[in-house]
Amino acid sequence: MYVADSRSTPATAATAAARDLGPGRRAAVAPTVLALGTVSLVTDVSSEMVTAVLPLYLVAGLGLSPLGFGLLDGVYNGFSALVRLVGGHLADRGGRHKTVAALGYGLSALCKPLLLMAGSLPLIGAVLAADRTGKGLRTAPRDALISLASPEESRGRAFGVHRAMDTAGALIGPLVAFLILRQAAEGYDAVFTVSFCVAAIGVLVLLLFVPSRPRPLTVPPEGAPRASLKAALGLLRVPDVRRLTLTALLLGLATVSDSFVYLLLQRRLGVTDHWFALLPLGTAAAFLLLAVPLGRLADRVGRRRVFLGGHGALLLVYGALLSGWQSPALPFLVLALHGGFYAATDGVLMAAAAGCVPAALRSSGLALVQTGQALARFGCSIAFGAAWTAWGDRWALGAATAVLAVCAAAAFVLRPTTPGAAAAPTTGTVSEESPA
């Protein structure tokens, strides 16, 4: 393992700047984080516009069968996990984080108008696969840029700010699509066209306002590992990286897809189709409100604790859906806890992983953790759907609850090996092997 030269590490410089502010004052979120948050906000407006109308477009507009839609939905949600490692590796080679992220954002933007030209299942599948390839390419480089621009002791806050801005786009996108469908004669064409224009704005913001190369990768510190696929996979030999990856994978095995959570809530309460489309907005609103506070909490009490606590909130979601409680407050409780789960896990996991991985392999290391988690969640969705079909929704959810409880207990045992790794550091010099 190597410890980065403090003179060449941006996190160290940011930490020094934070100390210069004096006691009791917080360093401002780095401009790079705000710029990337703006990119994600704009891009999510574009993406969620399409996501909101895609099921209706495919089934009602193109007449695809439910089986065909199920296959496409699997491609749409699972394909990006397969290319995250590639994106992370490409970004680490020469420090091309911005270039790879821009390629990913640009590829996804180009896919929006192509949906209008694809009229068959294979062509639509190819377009959606390309869109998810773009997402897979950009995710790890973007998160690496956030971590490299932020001091270690406030990375949870930085990721919380980014995720809050990203989620704001997820709130705005469906509303924009709803308004377009109400006003435009050719609704789907208008949605996809506007979505492309919005995505193009996001790419421009990235190109104009995000720095091209993180400084520590311009002149690598002495002893830094060289970026390669072998070195990236070798990160699993680092105890804290391996344990964090296993923790994310274990808990992902019992994380039921959002769509299933909303369907279960609809069945419990008899929510009409008209209101069903608004259920994801409840989760997004809670995520938006809680992302920054829980990111700050993770910086103070430890990211691992907050991450595990988030899965405790998910257990409460499952319990509320399994209970016989009938109340108008139930959907608000479930959606608030569901949004809290994401606020306590999404950015917090990346902040924790960034503290275990050297700067030269930051994208690759984050991609390892993300890929394990994404593949586990994809497997959980398939298993849950099969269990629902075979046994019914309550038995399937009961099994998922039991599996999550067991996995959470196993994850609790997987403690970091580095002394103090369970808590975020608050003082001292930051190194690239500093604990999470």
N, C-alpha and C positions, 0 to 999 in steps of 0.2 A: 504494500500500500504506500501511497505517496502522500505527502502533505504539501499543498501548494505554497509557493513563495508568497508571503503576504503582500509583497510589493506589486505583485502582478495579478491579484485576485480582486475583481470588482466588488465582491461581497465584502471584502476587508475594507476597501475604500468607502463603501456605503456605510459600514459599521462605524468607521472613524468619523464620517460626516454626521452620523446620528449622535455620537458622543459629543461632538462639537456643539450640538444644539443646547447642551446643558441638561441638568436633571429635570425630570418631570415633563420633558417635551418629546414629542414623537417626530421621527423623520417623515417627511412627506413621501407618498408613494412615488416611485421612480417614474419619470416621463415615459420610459419604454413600456412600463406596465399599463399606464393609462392609454397609450397609443394602441397597444395590443388589445386592451379592453374595448376600445372603440371599434377596432377591426372585427372583433368577435361579436359585438353588439350588432353592427351593420350586417355581418354575414349571417347571424342567427335570424335576423328579420327576414332575410332572403330565404334561408333554409326552412324556417317554420312556416312561411307562406306556402311552400310546396308541400311540406309534410301535412299541413292542415287539409289540403284538398286532394292529395294523392290517392287516398282510398276511394273517394267518390269518383275521381277521374278514371281510375283503372277499372273499377267494378261497374259504375253506372255509365261512364262515358265510353269506355272501350269494351265493356261487356266481358271482362275477365271473370273466370270462376273464382270462388273462394280459395280453391286449391292453388290456382295460379297466383292469386294475391298473396297467399301464405308463403309461396316460394320467393316472390319478389321482396316481401317484407323481411324474410330471412337474409336475402342478399343485402338489402338496404341497411340492416342493423348489424350484421355479422362480418361483412367483408372488410371493413376498415381495420379490424383487429389483425388481419393477416398481413397488412402492409405497414403497420406502425414501426416494426423493427427496421424495415427498409428505410423509412423516413428518418428514424433516429440515426441510423448508421450514415446515411448520406449527409445529414446535417453536421455530424461530428467530423467528417473528413474535410479538413481545412476550415472548419468553423462556418459552414455555409447554412447557418440556421435560417436566416432571412430568405435566402434563395429557395431553399426547400419548402419553407412555409408559403412563400409566394406562389410556387409551383402548385402546391396543394390547393390553396385558395382559388387560383386561376382555373385549375382543372374543374373544380366544383362549380364555379361560375359558368363555365362554358357548357356544362351539362344541362343547365336550366332550359335554354331554348331547344336543345336537342330532344327534350321530352315531347315537344310538339311534332317532331318529325318521326318519332318511333311509334309505330302503330301495331307492332306484334310483340308477343311475350319475349322472344329472344332479344330483340332490339331494345326493348324497355329494360330488360335485365342487364344488358351491356351498359346502357347509360347509367343506371343506378349503381352498377359496380364501379364505373369510372368516377361517379360522384363520391362514393365511399372511399375509393382509392385516394382522392384528393383530401378527404378528411383524415385518413390514416397517415398520409404524408405530412400534414401540417401540424398535427396535435403535439407530438413530442418536441419538435423544434420550437414551437410557440411556447410551450411550458418551460423548456430549457432557457429561452430568452428571459422569461419572467424570473426564474430562479437566479440567473446570472446577474440580473439587474437589481436584485434585492438583497439586503443584508440578511444573514442567517436568522437573527432573532426576530425578524418581522416578515419572514416569507409566508407564514400563514395568513397574515393580514393582506399581503400583496396578492396572493392567490384568491383570497376572499373578495377583494375589490374586482379582480378580473372576472371571477365567476358571477359576481353580482351584475356587472355590465353585460356579460354574455347572456344571463338570464333575462335581463331587461329586453333584449332582442327577441328572446323566446316568447315573451309576453306580447310584444308589439306585432310580431309576424302574423299570427292567426287573426288578429283583429284587422290588419291591413287586408288579408285575403278575404275575410268576411265582407268588408266594405267594397272590395273590387267585385266580388261575386254578386253583390246586391245592385251595383251600378252598371256593370259592363254587360253588353249583349253576349259577347263571346267570352264568358267568364274565365275559363281555364286558360285560353290563349293570353288573356290580359294578365292573369296571375303569373304565369311563367315568364312573360316578357318583363313585367315590373320586377320580378324576382331576379332576373339576370342583371338588370340595370342597378339594382341595389347591391348585388354581389360584386359588380364591377367597381362600385364606389369603395367597398371594403378593401379590394385589392389595391386601389390607388392610395388609400390611407396607409396601408402597410408599406408600400414602396416609398412614400414620401416622408413618413414620420417615424418609422422604426429604424434604429441604427443597423448598419449592414453587418458588422462583425463585432462580437463580444471581445473586449480587449485582451482577456487572458488567453484566448485561443489564437490571437495574432502572433504572440510570442509565447509559446508554451513554456511553463516553468520547468526547470531542470528535474528530470525524473518522472515527468508526466507520461502516462501511457499513451501510445499512439492509437488513433481511432482505427479499428478494424472489427470485422464481425467476430473474430476469435476473442479479441479483447472485450467486446460487448457481452458475449456469452460468458466470458470469464468473470464478469461481475457477479455471477451467481455463486462464485466461490467466496465472495466477501460475505461474512456471516450476516451482517445487518441487512444487506441487499436481499440475500436469500430469504431471510426470515420475513422481511416486509413483503416480498413477492408472494411467498406462501400464504401470508395473512390475507392479502388482497384476493388471492385465488380461492382460498377456503371460503371467505365470506361471500365472494361472488357466486359460488356454487348454490347459495340459498337466496340470492337476490332476484326476486320475481320481476319480470318485465313490467314497466309502467302500465302498458296496455292492459295486462291482466288485472292489475290493482284497480284500474278504473272500471273494468268490466265487472269485477267482484262488487265494487261499490254500487254500480248501477243495479245489479241484481238485488243487493240488500235493500236498497231504497226505492227501486222502481223508477229510476231517473229516466225521463223520456229522451229520445234520440236528439231532440232539439237542444237540450241542456247538456247532453253528454260531452259535446265538443268543448265545453267550458271547464271540465274537470281538470285537464292538464294545466290550465291557467292558475288554479288554486295551488298546485304544487310549485309552479314557477314563482308565484307571488311570495310564498313562504321561503323558498330558496333565495330569492332576491333580498328579502328583509333580514335573513339570518346569516348569509354568507360572510359578511364582514365581521359581525360580532363573534361568530364561532371561529373564524380565522384568527382573530385577536386572542380569543380564549385558548386556542391551540398553541399560540406562541407563548402564553404564560404558563399553562398547566401541563403541556405536553401534547404533541400531535397524535401520538398513539392512543392516548386516553380519549381524546375527542373523536377520533376515528372509530374506536370501539363503541363509544357512546352513541354515535350516529346509527350503528347497527342495532343498538338497544332501542332507538326510536323506531326502526323498521320492525322489530319484534312487536312493539306496541301497535303498529299499524296492522300486522297480521292478527294480533289478539283482538283488536277492535272489530275487524271484519269477521272473525270467527264467533264473537260474542253474540248474544241475542239482544243486545241493547238496541232499542228503537228510539231514536231521538233526532230532532232536526239538527242537533249539534254534531251528529256523527260525521257527516261529510267534511265539515270544517276541521274537526279534530284529526281525521285521517289524512286530509290533504296538508294540514299544518305539520304533522309528524313526518309525512312523506317528504315535504320540502326541507324540513329540518335534517332528515337523513342525508339528503344530497349536500346540504350546506356543511354538514359535519364530516363528509367523506371525500367529496370530489377534489376540491383544491387542497384540502388538508393532507390527503394521501400524496399528492405531488410535492407539497412542501416538505413532508417527511422524507420522501425518496430523494429529493435534491440534496439533503444533508448527508446521505450515505454514498453519493456518487461523485467522482472527481469531475472537474469542469470539462476536461477533454473528452469525456464520455457521457456528458450530462444527458444529451438527447437519447442516446442508446439505453442508458440506465432507466430513464423515465419510461421509455417505450417498453422495456421488459416488464415493468410493473403494470403498465396500462394493458399490454397484450394479455398477460395472465388473467387479469381481472375481466377484460372484455370477453375472452373465450369462455371463462367460467360462467359469466352471466348469460352468454348465448346458449351454453349447454343447459343451464337452469331453465331458460325459457322453453327449450324443446322438451325437456323432461316434465315441466309443469303442464305444458299443453297436452302431452301424452297422458299424464296422470288425470287431468281434468276430463279428458275424453273417456278414460277407462273407469274412473271411480266417482267423478263428479267434482264440482268446484270445492266443496267444503273439505272433502278428504284430501284433495290435492293441496289446499292451503294448510291443512293440519300437518301434512307431511313436510311442507316447506318450512313451517314454524319449528318443527322438531329438528330438522336439518340445520336451520340457522342457529338454534340454541347450541347444538353440538359443535358446529363450526366456530361459533363465538367463543365457546369454552376452550377449544383447541387454539384459536388465535390468541387468547389471553396468555396461554402457556408459552407462545413463541415470543418471548421477551427479547429486546435488543441485547446483544452481548457487550456493546461498548458502554462503560459506566456513564450513567446520566443520559443515555440515548433516548430514554422515554420522555424526556423533557427538553424543550427548546432552550438553547443557551441564551443567556441574557447579557453576559459580559465576556470580555476577553477577545483575543484574536481569533478570527474565523479561518478555518482551514477547510479544504475540500473533503476532508474525512471527518468533519465535525458531525456530532450525533444529531439525529432527527428528533 
